[in-house]
Amino acid sequence: MAYPQAPWKLQGYAILCLHLIETHRVRSLIPSELKIISVLPGKTVGGICLSYYGTGSVMEYSELIIVPAFVGYPGKIGSWISHIICR
C-alpha cells in the first residue's frame, strides 16, 4: 500500500476504552528495556482504540490499536502500542 506524503489530514471518530490490567498478563507484550508503570499494586493502565477515518481524510480506513500498558524508559513515560490492525 502506498501512503500519501505527510502531513495527513484525518477526519473521523474514535472510541477509546481504558482498563486496569494485571502487569504479569502483559509483560510478554512489552520490550524488556521498558518498565511497566503500576498505577495500583500489580496493575497498569491499558486499553484499546477503535477509529474510523472517512470522507475528508487523505485516506479512508479503520484501525484497531492495542495498548497493553503504561510504560517508562529513562526520562520518558508513555503507553506501549503492541498491535495496530488497519483495514
MILOTI-894975 format. One record per atom (N, C-alpha, C, O): residue in three letters; residue number from 1; x, y, z. Coordinates in nm, 2 decimals. Example, Ala and Ser with C-alpha at 12.3 -4.5 7.8 and 13.67 -1.06 7.14 Angstrom:
// residues 2
   res     n     east    north       up
   ALA     1     1.32    -0.57     0.78
   ALA     1     1.23    -0.45     0.78
   ALA     1     1.32    -0.33     0.78
   ALA     1     1.42    -0.33     0.85
   SER     2     1.28    -0.22     0.71
   SER     2     1.37    -0.11     0.71
   SER     2     1.29     0.00     0.79
   SER     2     1.34     0.11     0.80
***
This chain:
// residues 87
   res     n     east    north       up
   MET     1     0.08    -0.12     0.00
   MET     1     0.00     0.00     0.00
   MET     1     0.09     0.12     0.00
   MET     1     0.18     0.14     0.08
   ALA     2     0.06     0.21    -0.09
   ALA     2     0.14     0.34    -0.10
   ALA     2     0.06     0.44    -0.01
   ALA     2    -0.06     0.46    -0.01
   TYR     3     0.14     0.52     0.07
   TYR     3     0.09     0.62     0.16
   TYR     3     0.11     0.75     0.10
   TYR     3     0.22     0.78     0.04
   PRO     4     0.02     0.85     0.12
   PRO     4     0.04     0.98     0.07
   PRO     4     0.15     1.05     0.16
   PRO     4     0.17     1.01     0.27
   GLN     5     0.20     1.16     0.11
   GLN     5     0.30     1.23     0.18
   GLN     5     0.24     1.30     0.30
   GLN     5     0.13     1.36     0.29
   ALA     6     0.32     1.31     0.41
   ALA     6     0.27     1.38     0.53
   ALA     6     0.28     1.53     0.50
   ALA     6     0.35     1.57     0.41
   PRO     7     0.21     1.61     0.58
   PRO     7     0.12     1.57     0.69
   PRO     7    -0.01     1.52     0.64
   PRO     7    -0.06     1.56     0.53
   TRP     8    -0.07     1.43     0.72
   TRP     8    -0.20     1.37     0.68
   TRP     8    -0.31     1.45     0.75
   TRP     8    -0.31     1.48     0.86
   LYS     9    -0.42     1.47     0.67
   LYS     9    -0.54     1.53     0.73
   LYS     9    -0.64     1.41     0.75
   LYS     9    -0.68     1.34     0.65
   LEU    10    -0.68     1.39     0.87
   LEU    10    -0.77     1.28     0.90
   LEU    10    -0.89     1.33     0.97
   LEU    10    -0.88     1.41     1.06
   GLN    11    -1.01     1.29     0.92
   GLN    11    -1.14     1.33     0.99
   GLN    11    -1.21     1.20     1.01
   GLN    11    -1.22     1.11     0.93
   GLY    12    -1.27     1.19     1.13
   GLY    12    -1.34     1.07     1.17
   GLY    12    -1.38     1.07     1.31
   GLY    12    -1.40     1.17     1.38
   TYR    13    -1.38     0.95     1.37
   TYR    13    -1.41     0.93     1.51
   TYR    13    -1.34     0.82     1.57
   TYR    13    -1.28     0.73     1.49
   ALA    14    -1.33     0.81     1.70
   ALA    14    -1.26     0.70     1.77
   ALA    14    -1.33     0.67     1.90
   ALA    14    -1.39     0.76     1.96
   ILE    15    -1.32     0.55     1.94
   ILE    15    -1.36     0.51     2.07
   ILE    15    -1.24     0.46     2.15
   ILE    15    -1.17     0.37     2.10
   LEU    16    -1.22     0.51     2.26
   LEU    16    -1.10     0.47     2.34
   LEU    16    -1.16     0.41     2.47
   LEU    16    -1.24     0.47     2.54
   CYS    17    -1.11     0.29     2.51
   CYS    17    -1.16     0.22     2.62
   CYS    17    -1.03     0.18     2.71
   CYS    17    -0.95     0.10     2.66
   LEU    18    -1.02     0.24     2.83
   LEU    18    -0.91     0.22     2.92
   LEU    18    -0.95     0.12     3.03
   LEU    18    -1.06     0.12     3.07
   HIS    19    -0.85     0.04     3.07
   HIS    19    -0.88    -0.06     3.18
   HIS    19    -0.76    -0.07     3.27
   HIS    19    -0.65    -0.05     3.22
   LEU    20    -0.78    -0.12     3.39
   LEU    20    -0.68    -0.16     3.48
   LEU    20    -0.64    -0.30     3.43
   LEU    20    -0.73    -0.39     3.41
   ILE    21    -0.51    -0.33     3.41
   ILE    21    -0.47    -0.46     3.36
   ILE    21    -0.36    -0.51     3.46
   ILE    21    -0.27    -0.44     3.50
   GLU    22    -0.37    -0.64     3.48
   GLU    22    -0.26    -0.70     3.57
   GLU    22    -0.13    -0.71     3.49
   GLU    22    -0.12    -0.76     3.38
   THR    23    -0.03    -0.65     3.55
   THR    23     0.10    -0.64     3.48
   THR    23     0.16    -0.77     3.44
   THR    23     0.22    -0.77     3.33
   HIS    24     0.14    -0.87     3.52
   HIS    24     0.20    -1.00     3.48
   HIS    24     0.14    -1.06     3.35
   HIS    24     0.20    -1.14     3.28
   ARG    25     0.01    -1.02     3.32
   ARG    25    -0.05    -1.07     3.20
   ARG    25     0.00    -1.00     3.07
   ARG    25    -0.01    -1.06     2.96
   VAL    26     0.06    -0.88     3.08
   VAL    26     0.11    -0.81     2.96
   VAL    26     0.26    -0.80     2.95
   VAL    26     0.31    -0.75     2.85
   ARG    27     0.33    -0.85     3.04
   ARG    27     0.48    -0.84     3.04
   ARG    27     0.54    -0.89     2.91
   ARG    27     0.63    -0.83     2.86
   SER    28     0.48    -1.00     2.85
   SER    28     0.54    -1.06     2.73
   SER    28     0.51    -0.97     2.61
   SER    28     0.58    -0.99     2.50
   LEU    29     0.42    -0.87     2.62
   LEU    29     0.39    -0.78     2.51
   LEU    29     0.48    -0.66     2.51
   LEU    29     0.48    -0.58     2.41
   ILE    30     0.56    -0.64     2.61
   ILE    30     0.63    -0.52     2.63
   ILE    30     0.78    -0.55     2.62
   ILE    30     0.83    -0.64     2.68
   PRO    31     0.86    -0.47     2.54
   PRO    31     1.00    -0.49     2.53
   PRO    31     1.07    -0.48     2.67
   PRO    31     1.03    -0.41     2.75
   SER    32     1.17    -0.57     2.69
   SER    32     1.23    -0.58     2.82
   SER    32     1.30    -0.45     2.87
   SER    32     1.31    -0.43     2.99
   GLU    33     1.34    -0.37     2.78
   GLU    33     1.40    -0.24     2.82
   GLU    33     1.30    -0.14     2.88
   GLU    33     1.34    -0.03     2.93
   LEU    34     1.17    -0.16     2.86
   LEU    34     1.07    -0.07     2.91
   LEU    34     1.02    -0.12     3.05
   LEU    34     1.00    -0.24     3.07
   LYS    35     1.00    -0.03     3.14
   LYS    35     0.94    -0.06     3.27
   LYS    35     0.79    -0.04     3.27
   LYS    35     0.75     0.06     3.23
   ILE    36     0.72    -0.14     3.31
   ILE    36     0.57    -0.13     3.32
   ILE    36     0.54    -0.04     3.44
   ILE    36     0.59    -0.08     3.55
   ILE    37     0.47     0.06     3.43
   ILE    37     0.44     0.15     3.54
   ILE    37     0.31     0.11     3.60
   ILE    37     0.20     0.09     3.54
   SER    38     0.31     0.08     3.73
   SER    38     0.20     0.04     3.81
   SER    38     0.12     0.16     3.86
   SER    38     0.18     0.25     3.91
   VAL    39    -0.01     0.16     3.84
   VAL    39    -0.09     0.27     3.90
   VAL    39    -0.16     0.23     4.03
   VAL    39    -0.20     0.31     4.11
   LEU    40    -0.17     0.10     4.05
   LEU    40    -0.21     0.03     4.17
   LEU    40    -0.12    -0.09     4.18
   LEU    40    -0.06    -0.13     4.09
   PRO    41    -0.11    -0.15     4.30
   PRO    41    -0.02    -0.26     4.31
   PRO    41    -0.05    -0.38     4.21
   PRO    41    -0.16    -0.43     4.21
   GLY    42     0.05    -0.41     4.13
   GLY    42     0.03    -0.52     4.03
   GLY    42    -0.06    -0.48     3.91
   GLY    42    -0.09    -0.57     3.83
   LYS    43    -0.10    -0.35     3.90
   LYS    43    -0.19    -0.32     3.79
   LYS    43    -0.13    -0.20     3.71
   LYS    43    -0.07    -0.11     3.77
   THR    44    -0.15    -0.20     3.58
   THR    44    -0.12    -0.08     3.49
   THR    44    -0.24    -0.04     3.42
   THR    44    -0.35    -0.10     3.44
   VAL    45    -0.23     0.06     3.34
   VAL    45    -0.34     0.11     3.26
   VAL    45    -0.31     0.07     3.11
   VAL    45    -0.20     0.09     3.06
   GLY    46    -0.41     0.01     3.05
   GLY    46    -0.40    -0.02     2.91
   GLY    46    -0.54    -0.01     2.85
   GLY    46    -0.63     0.03     2.91
   GLY    47    -0.55    -0.05     2.72
   GLY    47    -0.68    -0.05     2.66
   GLY    47    -0.68    -0.07     2.51
   GLY    47    -0.58    -0.12     2.45
   ILE    48    -0.79    -0.03     2.45
   ILE    48    -0.80    -0.04     2.30
   ILE    48    -0.85     0.09     2.25
   ILE    48    -0.92     0.17     2.31
   CYS    49    -0.82     0.12     2.12
   CYS    49    -0.87     0.23     2.05
   CYS    49    -0.92     0.18     1.91
   CYS    49    -0.85     0.12     1.84
   LEU    50    -1.04     0.21     1.88
   LEU    50    -1.10     0.17     1.76
   LEU    50    -1.14     0.30     1.69
   LEU    50    -1.21     0.39     1.74
   SER    51    -1.08     0.32     1.57
   SER    51    -1.11     0.45     1.50
   SER    51    -1.15     0.43     1.35
   SER    51    -1.12     0.33     1.29
   TYR    52    -1.22     0.53     1.30
   TYR    52    -1.26     0.53     1.16
   TYR    52    -1.23     0.67     1.10
   TYR    52    -1.27     0.77     1.16
   TYR    53    -1.16     0.67     0.99
   TYR    53    -1.13     0.80     0.92
   TYR    53    -1.20     0.79     0.78
   TYR    53    -1.17     0.70     0.70
   GLY    54    -1.29     0.88     0.76
   GLY    54    -1.37     0.88     0.64
   GLY    54    -1.36     0.99     0.55
   GLY    54    -1.25     1.05     0.53
   THR    55    -1.47     1.03     0.49
   THR    55    -1.48     1.14     0.39
   THR    55    -1.41     1.27     0.45
   THR    55    -1.43     1.31     0.56
   GLY    56    -1.32     1.33     0.37
   GLY    56    -1.25     1.44     0.41
   GLY    56    -1.11     1.41     0.46
   GLY    56    -1.03     1.50     0.48
   SER    57    -1.08     1.28     0.47
   SER    57    -0.95     1.24     0.51
   SER    57    -0.86     1.21     0.39
   SER    57    -0.92     1.18     0.28
   VAL    58    -0.73     1.22     0.40
   VAL    58    -0.64     1.19     0.29
   VAL    58    -0.65     1.04     0.25
   VAL    58    -0.63     1.01     0.13
   MET    59    -0.69     0.96     0.35
   MET    59    -0.72     0.81     0.32
   MET    59    -0.84     0.77     0.40
   MET    59    -0.85     0.83     0.51
   GLU    60    -0.92     0.68     0.35
   GLU    60    -1.03     0.63     0.43
   GLU    60    -0.99     0.49     0.48
   GLU    60    -0.96     0.41     0.40
   TYR    61    -0.99     0.48     0.61
   TYR    61    -0.96     0.35     0.67
   TYR    61    -1.00     0.34     0.82
   TYR    61    -1.04     0.44     0.88
   SER    62    -1.00     0.22     0.87
   SER    62    -1.03     0.20     1.01
   SER    62    -0.91     0.13     1.07
   SER    62    -0.83     0.07     1.00
   GLU    63    -0.89     0.15     1.21
   GLU    63    -0.79     0.08     1.27
   GLU    63    -0.82     0.04     1.42
   GLU    63    -0.91     0.11     1.48
   LEU    64    -0.76    -0.07     1.46
   LEU    64    -0.78    -0.11     1.60
   LEU    64    -0.64    -0.11     1.66
   LEU    64    -0.54    -0.17     1.60
   ILE    65    -0.62    -0.04     1.77
   ILE    65    -0.49    -0.02     1.83
   ILE    65    -0.50    -0.09     1.97
   ILE    65    -0.59    -0.06     2.05
   ILE    66    -0.40    -0.17     2.00
   ILE    66    -0.40    -0.24     2.13
   ILE    66    -0.29    -0.18     2.21
   ILE    66    -0.17    -0.17     2.17
   VAL    67    -0.32    -0.13     2.33
   VAL    67    -0.23    -0.06     2.42
   VAL    67    -0.22    -0.15     2.55
   VAL    67    -0.31    -0.13     2.64
   PRO    68    -0.13    -0.24     2.57
   PRO    68    -0.13    -0.32     2.69
   PRO    68    -0.08    -0.26     2.82
   PRO    68    -0.11    -0.32     2.92
   ALA    69    -0.01    -0.15     2.81
   ALA    69     0.05    -0.10     2.94
   ALA    69     0.10     0.05     2.93
   ALA    69     0.13     0.10     2.82
   PHE    70     0.10     0.11     3.04
   PHE    70     0.16     0.24     3.06
   PHE    70     0.31     0.20     3.10
   PHE    70     0.34     0.12     3.19
   VAL    71     0.41     0.27     3.03
   VAL    71     0.55     0.23     3.04
   VAL    71     0.64     0.35     3.07
   VAL    71     0.60     0.46     3.05
   GLY    72     0.76     0.31     3.11
   GLY    72     0.86     0.41     3.13
   GLY    72     0.99     0.37     3.07
   GLY    72     1.02     0.25     3.06
   TYR    73     1.07     0.47     3.03
   TYR    73     1.20     0.45     2.98
   TYR    73     1.28     0.57     3.04
   TYR    73     1.22     0.67     3.05
   PRO    74     1.41     0.55     3.06
   PRO    74     1.48     0.66     3.13
   PRO    74     1.44     0.80     3.08
   PRO    74     1.47     0.84     2.96
   GLY    75     1.38     0.88     3.17
   GLY    75     1.35     1.02     3.13
   GLY    75     1.22     1.03     3.05
   GLY    75     1.18     1.15     3.02
   LYS    76     1.15     0.92     3.03
   LYS    76     1.02     0.93     2.95
   LYS    76     0.92     0.84     3.00
   LYS    76     0.95     0.74     3.06
   ILE    77     0.79     0.88     2.98
   ILE    77     0.68     0.79     3.01
   ILE    77     0.58     0.79     2.90
   ILE    77     0.57     0.89     2.82
   GLY    78     0.50     0.69     2.88
   GLY    78     0.40     0.68     2.78
   GLY    78     0.33     0.55     2.78
   GLY    78     0.34     0.48     2.87
   SER    79     0.27     0.52     2.67
   SER    79     0.20     0.40     2.65
   SER    79     0.26     0.32     2.54
   SER    79     0.31     0.37     2.44
   TRP    80     0.27     0.19     2.56
   TRP    80     0.32     0.10     2.46
   TRP    80     0.21     0.05     2.37
   TRP    80     0.11    -0.01     2.42
   ILE    81     0.22     0.06     2.24
   ILE    81     0.13     0.00     2.14
   ILE    81     0.19    -0.13     2.09
   ILE    81     0.29    -0.13     2.03
   SER    82     0.12    -0.24     2.12
   SER    82     0.17    -0.37     2.08
   SER    82     0.12    -0.41     1.95
   SER    82     0.18    -0.49     1.87
   HIS    83     0.00    -0.37     1.91
   HIS    83    -0.06    -0.41     1.78
   HIS    83    -0.14    -0.30     1.72
   HIS    83    -0.21    -0.22     1.79
   ILE    84    -0.13    -0.28     1.59
   ILE    84    -0.22    -0.20     1.51
   ILE    84    -0.27    -0.28     1.39
   ILE    84    -0.19    -0.33     1.31
   ILE    85    -0.40    -0.28     1.38
   ILE    85    -0.46    -0.36     1.27
   ILE    85    -0.54    -0.25     1.19
   ILE    85    -0.63    -0.19     1.24
   CYS    86    -0.51    -0.24     1.06
   CYS    86    -0.58    -0.14     0.98
   CYS    86    -0.66    -0.22     0.87
   CYS    86    -0.62    -0.33     0.83
   ARG    87    -0.76    -0.16     0.83
   ARG    87    -0.85    -0.21     0.72
   ARG    87    -0.90    -0.10     0.64
   ARG    87    -0.98    -0.12     0.54
***
